[in-house]
Amino acid sequence: MTVTNTVNNTFESRLEIPQHLVNANEINANEGVRIYRRLAQRKALLVSVVTLILLTSFLLDIGLGPARYSIFDIINTLLNSDSVPVAMRAIIWDIRLPIALMAVLAGASLSIAGAEMQTILNNPLASPFTLGISAAAGFGASVALVIGYSFFPWAGGIFFVSANAFVFAILASLLIYALSKMRGASTETMVLLGIALVFSFNSLLSLIQYIATEQALQQVVFWTLGSLLKASWPKIGIIVLVLAAIIPFFLRQVWALTALRLGDEKARSMGINVDRVRLNALIAVSALASVVVAFVGTIGFVGLVGPHVARMLVGEDHRYFLPMSAVTGAALLSVASIVSKSIVPGAIIPVGIITSLVGIPFFLSLILTRKRQSWQ
């Protein structure tokens, strides 16, 4: 039996098929296949439904603003821009569409990063934000903005900032990985380590702000608030390229990542190189988180809330969990973008404030109500 079939059969029988039916021997092979297919169809339907919600939110995000447009106007402008007034075309294509697309791409990137961090570290509280990776990337970006130093001095423009953010995110990820390998390191230890990293990099960020010029200080404050207003087509193109490079890697590793939820020993018995999968995944997660932070600042809790919503809907099977995490994270940040425009008429509140206000209660409820045995 192949590793794929072994993971599939073991994982589905453990988490999907009702245990009392298995114990009572009340289902035969054909019935098990029928149940499995029904579950797979339900999961695919749920992914489709959330994707439809995301599309609706995306169109509403484009339509909201001082000048409001209907969904029909938006679709007509996107598909046939020559037939609409110049002002409408400029507002939708040049201003609102980049912001709405950035919300979708940033939300998907952060949620995928959080989902894979929770998987490889076996930690329900792991995310680029709670484990300090976003804070590290933000500090790296601020070093480039204020001091003008980059680990890649030949990089110019937006690459100058994002390259620094990536390096610091990698360093934070490697530190987390090294300490997670320590004997006796528990979920609580990892959370405490993440808190320590967040405070450490936030303190360093405060130091950078203290010595920054007025102009540089404004740019640094942008990272701490998290905003979509500086979205542009070149930045969107870079995030798309990063996602296009990383998502195929995760898709090729869906069975290995799913197997990690069965425990390291079980995964190794299936021939999976657990250490290599973890290290490669951490590097990929760092790339996603650092690019997003470099362009839109520190947006918290999307990488925590999105994966948990996806897990509640479709379970741990990465064939469905990965795409569901992407669309739930994208939908969450898209809805947050809509809310940021609606609270104060004529003003746009930084989206990072909105996600934190929503994410903090979820984070607390997760700590207070989660069942420890489900992550052991």
N, C-alpha and C positions, 0 to 999 in steps of 0.2 A: 504494500500500500504506500502511495506517495505521501510526502510530508503534507501537501495540500489537503488530501483526503483525510489524513489522520487528524489534522487541526480542525477541519470542517466537522467531521463526525464527533470528535471529542468535545469540541466547544459547543456545537449545537445541542448535542445530547445533554450536556451539563447545564446549559443556561437557557435553552429554548423549549425543549420538550418537557411537559409537566412531569415532575419526579414521581408522583404517585402512580402514573401510568407506566413508567419504566419499571418501578419496583414491583408493581402488580403483574407485570408481564402482559398487559392488556392490549398492546399494540404489536403488530407484526411489521415486517420490513416495509411492506407496501403502505401501511398506515403511517409509518414514520416518514416515508418519502412524501406522502400527501401533506402531512402536517408541516414538514420542512418547506415545501413549495408554497403552501398557503402563507407561512410566515414571511418567506422571501417576497412574495407578491405584496403583502401588507407593508413591508418595509420600503419597497420600491414606490408604492403609492404614497406613503408618508413623505418620502424625499420629494416626490413630484408636487405634493400639496404645499410643502414649505417653500419650494422653488417658486410656485405661483404666488405665494404671499410675498416673497422677495421681489418678484417682478412688479407686483402692485405697489409695494413700498418704494421701489426705485422710481417708478413713474410719478408717484405722488411727491417724492423728494424733488424731482425736476420741476413739477408744477407749482410748488409752494414758493412764496416770496412776495416782495412788494407788488409785483405784477403776477397775478395768478393765471395759470393756463389749465385748461381741461386736458384729460388724458387723450382725447381726440386731437387736440391741437399739438400735443407733444409728439404723438405718433406720426402725425402728418408732417411735422417739422423734421423729425428724424429720418423719415422715409423719402420726403419730397421737399427739401429745404428751399428750393427755388420758387415754390408756389406760395410762400408765406412772407409776411413783411420782414424787412431787413432787421428791424429792432427785435422782433421775436426770434429770428434766426440767431442773432448775436447773443441774446440773453441765454437761450437754451444751449446752443452749441459751445459758446466760448466761456460761459460762466457756470451755469447750473449743471450741465452734463458732466464736466470733469469732477465737480464736487460729489455728485451722486455716484459716479463710477468709483471714485476714490473710497467712498464709504463702503461700497460693496467689496472692493478688492482688499482694503485694509481689514475689514471685518472678517472676511474669509481667511486671510493670512494669519491673523491673530488667533482665530478659533482653531485652525488646523494646527498651529504651533502649540496651543494649549492642549489639544487632544493628544498629540503625540508625546508631549512631555508627561502628561498623566499616565500614558501607557508605558513608556520606557522606564519611568521612575516609580511606577506602581503607587502613585500618590494622587489622591482625588483633589488636592488643593494646589497642584502644580499648574503653573501658567507662566508665560514670559513676564507678566507683571508681578505676580506674588513671589516668584523666585529671583527677582532682581535682574533678569536679563534685559527687560525694557529700561530699567534705571541705568544699567551699564551702557546700553546703546545710547541713551540720551546723554549721558556724561561724555561718551566718546564724540558725539556730535557737537556738544558744547565746546569741547577742547578745540575742535577744528574751527568753530565759529569765532571764539574769543581769542584763543592764543594763536591760531593759524597753523597749528601743527597737525600733520597727518602722517600715518604710517605708510601711506602711499603718496609721496609728494608729487609724483607725476600725474596723479588724478586731478582733474579740474572740475569746476562748477559743482553740480549736485553730487558728483562722484566723490569729490573731496570730503564732503560731510558724511555720506553714507558709508564710505570705506572705513572711516574711523569708528562709526557706530557698529559696523560689522565686527571689527577686531575686538572691541571691548565686550560685545555680546558673546563672541567665541570664548574669550577668557573667562567670563562669568559662567558659561555653560561647562567648560572644562573643569572649573573649580567645583561646580555642583556634581558633575559626574565623578570626579576623584573622591569627593567626600561621601557620595552615595555608595562607593565601593568599600568604604571602611566597614570593618566588622561591627555589627550591632547598630548600624545607622538605621533609624526608624523613620516612619512618615513624619512624626513630630519633629525629629531632628532636621529633616529636610525643610520643613516649614520654618523652623527657627533660623536655619541657615539663610533661607530666602529673605526673611525679615532683616537679618543682619546685613545682607548685601544691599537691600533696598535703602536702609538707613546709611550705609557706608557711601554709596554712590550719590545719594541725595545730599549728604554732607559735603562731598567733593563738588557737587553741582552748586551748592550754596557758596562755596569758596570761589568757584569760577564766576558766579554772578557778582560777587563782591568786588572782584578786580576788573570786571568787564566795563567797557565804555557804554555810553547810553544807547548807542545804536546796536551794539552787540548784545546788550542786556535785553533789549526788546526781542531779539531773535531767540535768545535762550529761554525767555519766559514762554515763548511759543511752544517749546518742547514740553514744558511742565503742565501747560493747560491742555494740550492736545486739540488740534483744530484741523478742519478739512478745507479751510478757506484758501490755502496756498496750493491747492491741487492744480496740476497742469498736465498737459498731454505728455510731455517728456517723462514726468514722474510716473504717470500711469503706465507708460510703456515699459519702464524699468520694472515695476512691480509685476506686470504681466509676464515679462521675461523670467523673473525669479520664480513665479508660480509655475510657469511652463517647464522650468528646469527641475523643480522640486517635487511637484505633484506626481509625475511619472515614477520618480524614485519611491515615493510612498506607496503608489499603486503596485509596484513590483514587489513590495515588502508586506502586502496586506496580510498574508498568511503568517509570516514571521511575527509581525506586530500583534496579530490576534493571539498567536501562541504565547506571547509574553504574558498575557492575562491568565494563562494557566500555571504560571510560575516558571522560574528560571530553569529548574531541573527538568521539568516536563519539556520545555522548549529545547533544551540541549539534547534531550533524548530523541528528539525529532530531527537532529542534525543541524540545528540553527546555531550560528555563531552569535550568541547573545551579546557579548561585549562589542563586537563590530557593529551589529545592528543599532545598539544604543548610541555608540559614538557617532555613527553616520547620521542618525536621526537628530542628535543634539546639534550637529553642525548645520543640518538643514533647517531646524527650528530657529537657530541663531540667525541664519540668513533671512528667513521670513520676518522675524521680529525686528531685526536691525534695520532693514530697508523701510518697513512701515514707520518705525520710530523716527528714522532720519527724515522722512517726508511729512509726517502728520503729527509728530510729537508723541508723548506718552499717553496712550489711551488705555485705561485700566479696565479689567474685569471682563472684557469681551472674550479673552482667551480662557477664562474660567467658566463663565456662564454658558457660552455657546456649546462647548463639548458636553456639559452636563445635560443641557436640554436635548442634544442629539442622542446621548446615551439613554435618556429616559424614553425616547421615541423608538429607537431602533436597536438598542443593545450594543454589544461590544464588537460584533463582527465588522471588521474594518472595510469590507466591501460596501457596507452601507453607512457605517459610523463615520468614515472619512468624508464622503460627499455630504452627509447630513450635517457634520460639524461645519463644513465650509458654508453651506447655505444658511444655517442657523446663525452663525457669526456674522455673515453678510447682512442678513435680515435685521439682526439686533442693532448693528451700527447704522444701517439705513434708517430704521425707525428712530434711533437716537438723533440722527441728522434732521429728521422731520420735527422731532420734539424741540430741538435746539432753535428752530426757526419760529416755533409757535408760542413759546412762553412769553417773550417780550415782543410786542409788535414793532417791526422796523429794526430789530436787533437780532443778531445770531450769537447765541451763547456757545462757547467752546464745547465741542462734543465730548471731550474728556470729562467735563463736569457732569454731564448727563449720564454717561456710562458708570461713573463712580457712584452717583446717587442711586442708581438701579442695582449696581453690583454689590455694594457693601451689605445691604440686607440679605441678599442671596448668599453671600460669602459667610455671614454669621449663621444663617439658617443651616448651611451646609456643615459647618463645624458642629453645631448643636444637635443635628438630627441624623447625620450619616451613620450607617452601621459599619462598625470597624471590621467585622468579619468579611464583608463583601470586598475589601481591598487587601486581604491577607493571602 
